[in-house]
Amino acid sequence: MLSTRRALGLFHRGIMLSGGYEPSAIAQPWTFARTQATTERLMRMVGAKSMDDLRKTSADVLRKASHALCAVSGGGVHTPADLTWVSVPDELVDAEGFPGWGDDVPIMLGCTENEARYFVKPGGPQLPFPKNIAIALLNFLKPGGIYSRNGVEKITTLLCGAHGPQVTDILRRSGKTPYECLDWLITEIVFREPALQTAHRFAELDRPFYCYNFARVSPGARISRDLARHTGEIRYVFGNLTTDGQYDETDQAISAAMQSAWTAFAKTGVPNVDWEAVWPSVDMRSPQYMSIEDRFMLRPYVANELTRLIASIRSVASSS
């Protein structure tokens, strides 16, 4: 919406969850046509012929259908965001500037540590019975479950093309399991590297903005292996933590701090928390972000090896 002139004046504060404004350097770009095609496919899957039909469809049915559309195919990563990422026709979007962004509107920009685990499940795709039996057997019999080193490297080649060997080398040297590699790769491609590019763009515009990375892993998320997945921070922000053992006292403290920071940002434009570290705006000469772990911790905003490689792929593509 910031890139749409019609949105000017609608916002006094802005929070961009899960990545940045920039399109992925590798995955297919989000366009209005892609959004429309994916949405129509989802409507067919749930038997909806109109928006009224769609409104009557339960959230659980829509969630399962959207996850069924998640995949790595055709050289791209497909997530439920395909349905909503581009909410206005392409001709109304200024791809280079932000005509909808008022000069006095601060922005908060953040990711979670394991964004991809929301889309690429630890136990593999959620298929209906009896198709799920084979996946359950693989997860029981194989040490790495359904995910294999060979499979991850095939996905890497599909996504990264000529740069596949370089990316594969980084993944091999990481010491991560095949599933951890897939999580890292897709999180970097779809979320973290675009967020870094957005941070550079915002800094060049001399706009006030704040960055965070949510990395707190609750007891329940550790057992399920979801870790700090996409949307993981939302329960904390709204104070909707359950009392069934999925969260503990540390999660409650983090939730209180996040609610305080988000409320302060809404009131003042600065997400400070009195009893936690001061949260400075990003200065790219010495950039820092707030890492939300077992407590709030300021960390240097430094790109890892995989992020830097993806950024270099972007640079080559933009200059060609």
One Martini backbone bead per residue (centre of mass of N, CA, C, O) as a GRO file, in nm:
protein
  320
    1MET     BB    1   0.054   0.065  -0.015
    2LEU     BB    2   0.298   0.263  -0.021
    3SER     BB    3   0.297   0.235  -0.358
    4THR     BB    4   0.010   0.387  -0.330
    5ARG     BB    5  -0.130   0.689  -0.368
    6ARG     BB    6  -0.417   0.630  -0.236
    7ALA     BB    7  -0.276   0.580   0.065
    8LEU     BB    8  -0.243   0.859   0.138
    9GLY     BB    9  -0.319   0.905   0.489
   10LEU     BB   10  -0.394   0.617   0.619
   11PHE     BB   11  -0.115   0.635   0.775
   12HIS     BB   12   0.086   0.658   1.093
   13ARG     BB   13   0.166   0.356   1.083
   14GLY     BB   14   0.403   0.074   1.015
   15ILE     BB   15   0.379  -0.293   0.969
   16MET     BB   16   0.619  -0.535   0.845
   17LEU     BB   17   0.568  -0.860   0.794
   18SER     BB   18   0.766  -1.080   0.663
   19GLY     BB   19   0.958  -0.880   0.530
   20GLY     BB   20   0.965  -0.700   0.234
   21TYR     BB   21   0.916  -0.513  -0.061
   22GLU     BB   22   1.083  -0.688  -0.218
   23PRO     BB   23   1.146  -0.898  -0.443
   24SER     BB   24   1.262  -1.178  -0.523
   25ALA     BB   25   1.566  -1.288  -0.662
   26ILE     BB   26   1.431  -1.588  -0.751
   27ALA     BB   27   1.152  -1.590  -0.726
   28GLN     BB   28   0.864  -1.529  -0.831
   29PRO     BB   29   0.688  -1.272  -0.909
   30TRP     BB   30   0.444  -1.060  -0.792
   31THR     BB   31   0.127  -1.053  -0.944
   32PHE     BB   32  -0.186  -1.002  -1.034
   33ALA     BB   33  -0.212  -1.255  -1.214
   34ARG     BB   34  -0.109  -1.458  -1.003
   35THR     BB   35  -0.316  -1.396  -0.788
   36GLN     BB   36  -0.567  -1.466  -0.956
   37ALA     BB   37  -0.498  -1.760  -1.031
   38THR     BB   38  -0.469  -1.869  -0.737
   39THR     BB   39  -0.748  -1.786  -0.636
   40GLU     BB   40  -0.912  -1.952  -0.840
   41ARG     BB   41  -0.799  -2.224  -0.753
   42LEU     BB   42  -0.897  -2.212  -0.461
   43MET     BB   43  -1.200  -2.185  -0.525
   44ARG     BB   44  -1.220  -2.463  -0.659
   45MET     BB   45  -1.126  -2.634  -0.412
   46VAL     BB   46  -1.382  -2.509  -0.224
   47GLY     BB   47  -1.643  -2.445  -0.412
   48ALA     BB   48  -1.616  -2.142  -0.515
   49LYS     BB   49  -1.801  -1.888  -0.723
   50SER     BB   50  -1.786  -1.662  -0.499
   51MET     BB   51  -1.746  -1.439  -0.248
   52ASP     BB   52  -1.978  -1.549  -0.081
   53ASP     BB   53  -1.875  -1.838  -0.072
   54LEU     BB   54  -1.603  -1.769   0.062
   55ARG     BB   55  -1.724  -1.644   0.327
   56LYS     BB   56  -1.863  -1.933   0.405
   57THR     BB   57  -1.593  -2.044   0.444
   58SER     BB   58  -1.393  -2.195   0.637
   59ALA     BB   59  -1.088  -2.140   0.775
   60ASP     BB   60  -0.987  -2.435   0.765
   61VAL     BB   61  -1.034  -2.487   0.463
   62LEU     BB   62  -0.858  -2.253   0.361
   63ARG     BB   63  -0.596  -2.337   0.495
   64LYS     BB   64  -0.565  -2.616   0.354
   65ALA     BB   65  -0.573  -2.508   0.063
   66SER     BB   66  -0.331  -2.313   0.079
   67HIS     BB   67  -0.124  -2.538   0.158
   68ALA     BB   68  -0.165  -2.709  -0.105
   69LEU     BB   69  -0.023  -2.462  -0.276
   70CYS     BB   70   0.236  -2.529  -0.156
   71ALA     BB   71   0.555  -2.484  -0.331
   72VAL     BB   72   0.819  -2.615  -0.545
   73SER     BB   73   0.780  -2.463  -0.865
   74GLY     BB   74   0.873  -2.335  -1.161
   75GLY     BB   75   1.108  -2.172  -1.004
   76GLY     BB   76   0.922  -2.147  -0.737
   77VAL     BB   77   0.769  -2.003  -0.449
   78HIS     BB   78   0.472  -2.116  -0.286
   79THR     BB   79   0.228  -1.927  -0.111
   80PRO     BB   80  -0.042  -1.783   0.043
   81ALA     BB   81   0.055  -1.495  -0.058
   82ASP     BB   82  -0.051  -1.519  -0.350
   83LEU     BB   83  -0.345  -1.416  -0.265
   84THR     BB   84  -0.236  -1.108  -0.126
   85TRP     BB   85   0.024  -0.952  -0.212
   86VAL     BB   86  -0.149  -0.832  -0.455
   87SER     BB   87  -0.415  -0.587  -0.411
   88VAL     BB   88  -0.337  -0.435  -0.677
   89PRO     BB   89  -0.298  -0.323  -0.963
   90ASP     BB   90  -0.009  -0.266  -1.130
   91GLU     BB   91  -0.075   0.034  -1.236
   92LEU     BB   92  -0.093   0.143  -0.915
   93VAL     BB   93   0.213   0.074  -0.891
   94ASP     BB   94   0.517   0.195  -0.750
   95ALA     BB   95   0.819   0.031  -0.781
   96GLU     BB   96   1.023   0.285  -0.688
   97GLY     BB   97   0.818   0.408  -0.486
   98PHE     BB   98   0.627   0.604  -0.207
   99PRO     BB   99   0.336   0.772  -0.241
  100GLY     BB  100   0.192   0.643   0.039
  101TRP     BB  101   0.433   0.776   0.211
  102GLY     BB  102   0.462   0.956   0.469
  103ASP     BB  103   0.703   1.148   0.625
  104ASP     BB  104   0.565   1.076   0.934
  105VAL     BB  105   0.600   0.753   0.883
  106PRO     BB  106   0.671   0.490   1.061
  107ILE     BB  107   0.861   0.175   1.051
  108MET     BB  108   0.813  -0.176   1.092
  109LEU     BB  109   1.055  -0.449   1.047
  110GLY     BB  110   0.999  -0.814   1.005
  111CYS     BB  111   1.104  -1.141   1.126
  112THR     BB  112   1.146  -1.479   1.133
  113GLU     BB  113   1.366  -1.737   1.174
  114ASN     BB  114   1.131  -1.968   1.051
  115GLU     BB  115   0.930  -1.904   0.816
  116ALA     BB  116   0.910  -2.175   0.632
  117ARG     BB  117   0.761  -2.372   0.847
  118TYR     BB  118   0.468  -2.299   0.761
  119PHE     BB  119   0.502  -2.437   0.461
  120VAL     BB  120   0.740  -2.634   0.553
  121LYS     BB  121   0.703  -2.912   0.705
  122PRO     BB  122   0.859  -3.121   0.920
  123GLY     BB  123   0.661  -3.381   0.815
  124GLY     BB  124   0.548  -3.261   0.571
  125PRO     BB  125   0.294  -3.287   0.387
  126GLN     BB  126  -0.062  -3.239   0.418
  127LEU     BB  127  -0.232  -3.528   0.367
  128PRO     BB  128  -0.466  -3.729   0.289
  129PHE     BB  129  -0.629  -4.002   0.330
  130PRO     BB  130  -0.374  -4.236   0.244
  131LYS     BB  131  -0.122  -4.050   0.168
  132ASN     BB  132  -0.001  -4.013   0.469
  133ILE     BB  133   0.134  -4.293   0.520
  134ALA     BB  134   0.405  -4.268   0.372
  135ILE     BB  135   0.508  -4.026   0.536
  136ALA     BB  136   0.496  -4.160   0.816
  137LEU     BB  137   0.700  -4.387   0.748
  138LEU     BB  138   0.941  -4.212   0.675
  139ASN     BB  139   0.955  -4.060   0.952
  140PHE     BB  140   1.004  -4.332   1.113
  141LEU     BB  141   1.253  -4.474   0.942
  142LYS     BB  142   1.394  -4.205   0.889
  143PRO     BB  143   1.609  -3.980   1.021
  144GLY     BB  144   1.505  -3.734   0.808
  145GLY     BB  145   1.274  -3.839   0.674
  146ILE     BB  146   1.139  -3.695   0.391
  147TYR     BB  147   1.408  -3.553   0.400
  148SER     BB  148   1.677  -3.496   0.168
  149ARG     BB  149   1.968  -3.412   0.033
  150ASN     BB  150   1.889  -3.456  -0.264
  151GLY     BB  151   1.622  -3.297  -0.258
  152VAL     BB  152   1.739  -3.022  -0.175
  153GLU     BB  153   1.934  -2.998  -0.421
  154LYS     BB  154   1.714  -2.994  -0.634
  155ILE     BB  155   1.573  -2.738  -0.531
  156THR     BB  156   1.818  -2.555  -0.554
  157THR     BB  157   1.849  -2.583  -0.861
  158LEU     BB  158   1.566  -2.485  -0.938
  159LEU     BB  159   1.596  -2.198  -0.801
  160CYS     BB  160   1.924  -2.118  -0.876
  161GLY     BB  161   2.058  -2.262  -1.098
  162ALA     BB  162   2.373  -2.157  -1.165
  163HIS     BB  163   2.391  -2.112  -0.834
  164GLY     BB  164   2.354  -2.390  -0.698
  165PRO     BB  165   2.647  -2.480  -0.613
  166GLN     BB  166   2.693  -2.247  -0.411
  167VAL     BB  167   2.452  -2.304  -0.228
  168THR     BB  168   2.516  -2.600  -0.166
  169ASP     BB  169   2.785  -2.544  -0.025
  170ILE     BB  170   2.665  -2.385   0.211
  171LEU     BB  171   2.475  -2.607   0.315
  172ARG     BB  172   2.687  -2.826   0.368
  173ARG     BB  173   2.867  -2.642   0.572
  174SER     BB  174   2.644  -2.592   0.804
  175GLY     BB  175   2.534  -2.878   0.942
  176LYS     BB  176   2.260  -2.925   0.846
  177THR     BB  177   1.980  -3.050   0.789
  178PRO     BB  178   1.776  -3.086   0.532
  179TYR     BB  179   1.542  -2.927   0.663
  180GLU     BB  180   1.710  -2.686   0.764
  181CYS     BB  181   1.802  -2.603   0.480
  182LEU     BB  182   1.522  -2.545   0.362
  183ASP     BB  183   1.442  -2.332   0.562
  184TRP     BB  184   1.676  -2.138   0.511
  185LEU     BB  185   1.647  -2.096   0.207
  186ILE     BB  186   1.348  -1.988   0.198
  187THR     BB  187   1.378  -1.766   0.404
  188GLU     BB  188   1.590  -1.606   0.239
  189ILE     BB  189   1.445  -1.573  -0.036
  190VAL     BB  190   1.153  -1.458   0.070
  191PHE     BB  191   1.251  -1.273   0.333
  192ARG     BB  192   1.544  -1.174   0.426
  193GLU     BB  193   1.668  -1.047   0.171
  194PRO     BB  194   1.435  -0.848   0.108
  195ALA     BB  195   1.459  -0.700   0.382
  196LEU     BB  196   1.743  -0.590   0.336
  197GLN     BB  197   1.673  -0.424   0.082
  198THR     BB  198   1.464  -0.247   0.223
  199ALA     BB  199   1.653  -0.120   0.428
  200HIS     BB  200   1.827   0.023   0.217
  201ARG     BB  201   1.602   0.189   0.090
  202PHE     BB  202   1.506   0.341   0.343
  203ALA     BB  203   1.782   0.468   0.406
  204GLU     BB  204   1.806   0.634   0.139
  205LEU     BB  205   1.532   0.798   0.227
  206ASP     BB  206   1.547   0.880   0.528
  207ARG     BB  207   1.375   0.681   0.706
  208PRO     BB  208   1.197   0.577   0.973
  209PHE     BB  209   1.316   0.260   1.113
  210TYR     BB  210   1.244  -0.079   1.235
  211CYS     BB  211   1.404  -0.384   1.351
  212TYR     BB  212   1.319  -0.742   1.355
  213ASN     BB  213   1.371  -1.070   1.522
  214PHE     BB  214   1.198  -1.370   1.565
  215ALA     BB  215   1.338  -1.639   1.806
  216ARG     BB  216   1.134  -1.757   1.983
  217VAL     BB  217   1.109  -2.078   2.160
  218SER     BB  218   0.879  -2.271   2.255
  219PRO     BB  219   0.804  -2.567   2.387
  220GLY     BB  220   0.602  -2.648   2.160
  221ALA     BB  221   0.784  -2.564   1.913
  222ARG     BB  222   1.008  -2.769   1.978
  223ILE     BB  223   0.845  -3.031   1.958
  224SER     BB  224   0.725  -2.966   1.658
  225ARG     BB  225   0.954  -2.789   1.492
  226ASP     BB  226   0.859  -2.488   1.427
  227LEU     BB  227   0.952  -2.273   1.596
  228ALA     BB  228   1.005  -1.954   1.436
  229ARG     BB  229   0.755  -1.905   1.260
  230HIS     BB  230   0.534  -1.799   1.069
  231THR     BB  231   0.340  -1.594   1.288
  232GLY     BB  232   0.469  -1.643   1.580
  233GLU     BB  233   0.435  -1.334   1.701
  234ILE     BB  234   0.125  -1.273   1.722
  235ARG     BB  235   0.045  -1.392   1.997
  236TYR     BB  236   0.228  -1.199   2.157
  237VAL     BB  237   0.109  -0.925   2.070
  238PHE     BB  238  -0.203  -1.025   2.168
  239GLY     BB  239  -0.198  -1.228   2.418
  240ASN     BB  240  -0.255  -1.556   2.299
  241LEU     BB  241  -0.155  -1.747   2.509
  242THR     BB  242  -0.148  -2.051   2.622
  243THR     BB  243  -0.218  -2.301   2.912
  244ASP     BB  244  -0.105  -2.608   2.785
  245GLY     BB  245   0.237  -2.591   2.763
  246GLN     BB  246   0.338  -2.424   2.508
  247TYR     BB  247   0.393  -2.211   2.734
  248ASP     BB  248   0.584  -1.989   2.937
  249GLU     BB  249   0.716  -1.744   3.133
  250THR     BB  250   0.892  -1.630   2.909
  251ASP     BB  251   0.663  -1.586   2.706
  252GLN     BB  252   0.505  -1.389   2.882
  253ALA     BB  253   0.729  -1.172   2.894
  254ILE     BB  254   0.756  -1.130   2.591
  255SER     BB  255   0.465  -1.049   2.540
  256ALA     BB  256   0.466  -0.796   2.720
  257ALA     BB  257   0.695  -0.651   2.567
  258MET     BB  258   0.561  -0.646   2.286
  259GLN     BB  259   0.308  -0.492   2.364
  260SER     BB  260   0.460  -0.242   2.457
  261ALA     BB  261   0.610  -0.179   2.192
  262TRP     BB  262   0.364  -0.164   1.999
  263THR     BB  263   0.216   0.057   2.160
  264ALA     BB  264   0.440   0.269   2.148
  265PHE     BB  265   0.443   0.287   1.842
  266ALA     BB  266   0.148   0.381   1.807
  267LYS     BB  267   0.188   0.645   1.987
  268THR     BB  268   0.512   0.747   1.899
  269GLY     BB  269   0.704   0.566   1.683
  270VAL     BB  270   0.844   0.405   1.933
  271PRO     BB  271   0.959   0.067   2.037
  272ASN     BB  272   0.964   0.092   2.350
  273VAL     BB  273   1.100  -0.061   2.659
  274ASP     BB  274   1.162   0.003   2.980
  275TRP     BB  275   1.281  -0.312   3.062
  276GLU     BB  276   1.446  -0.286   2.803
  277ALA     BB  277   1.601  -0.233   2.536
  278VAL     BB  278   1.687  -0.001   2.334
  279TRP     BB  279   1.517   0.102   2.024
  280PRO     BB  280   1.660   0.172   1.742
  281SER     BB  281   1.700   0.305   1.464
  282VAL     BB  282   1.811   0.261   1.147
  283ASP     BB  283   2.170   0.263   1.076
  284MET     BB  284   2.372   0.178   0.804
  285ARG     BB  285   2.651   0.245   0.942
  286SER     BB  286   2.521   0.086   1.222
  287PRO     BB  287   2.337  -0.170   1.219
  288GLN     BB  288   2.032  -0.258   1.399
  289TYR     BB  289   1.851  -0.512   1.579
  290MET     BB  290   1.578  -0.678   1.723
  291SER     BB  291   1.615  -0.959   1.926
  292ILE     BB  292   1.367  -1.211   1.988
  293GLU     BB  293   1.403  -1.416   2.250
  294ASP     BB  294   1.437  -1.458   2.584
  295ARG     BB  295   1.505  -1.164   2.497
  296PHE     BB  296   1.598  -0.851   2.443
  297MET     BB  297   1.833  -0.797   2.157
  298LEU     BB  298   2.093  -0.631   2.033
  299ARG     BB  299   2.197  -0.650   1.687
  300PRO     BB  300   2.375  -0.682   1.423
  301TYR     BB  301   2.318  -0.601   1.079
  302VAL     BB  302   2.416  -0.906   0.938
  303ALA     BB  303   2.494  -1.081   0.671
  304ASN     BB  304   2.496  -1.379   0.558
  305GLU     BB  305   2.621  -1.586   0.322
  306LEU     BB  306   2.347  -1.644   0.180
  307THR     BB  307   2.245  -1.356   0.156
  308ARG     BB  308   2.484  -1.248  -0.011
  309LEU     BB  309   2.441  -1.432  -0.255
  310ILE     BB  310   2.153  -1.345  -0.325
  311ALA     BB  311   2.228  -1.047  -0.361
  312SER     BB  312   2.423  -1.101  -0.603
  313ILE     BB  313   2.206  -1.211  -0.790
  314ARG     BB  314   2.045  -0.951  -0.800
  315SER     BB  315   2.269  -0.769  -0.916
  316VAL     BB  316   2.308  -0.921  -1.179
  317ALA     BB  317   2.012  -0.903  -1.282
  318SER     BB  318   1.990  -0.580  -1.273
  319SER     BB  319   2.249  -0.540  -1.480
  320SER     BB  320   2.133  -0.716  -1.740
   0.00000   0.00000   0.00000
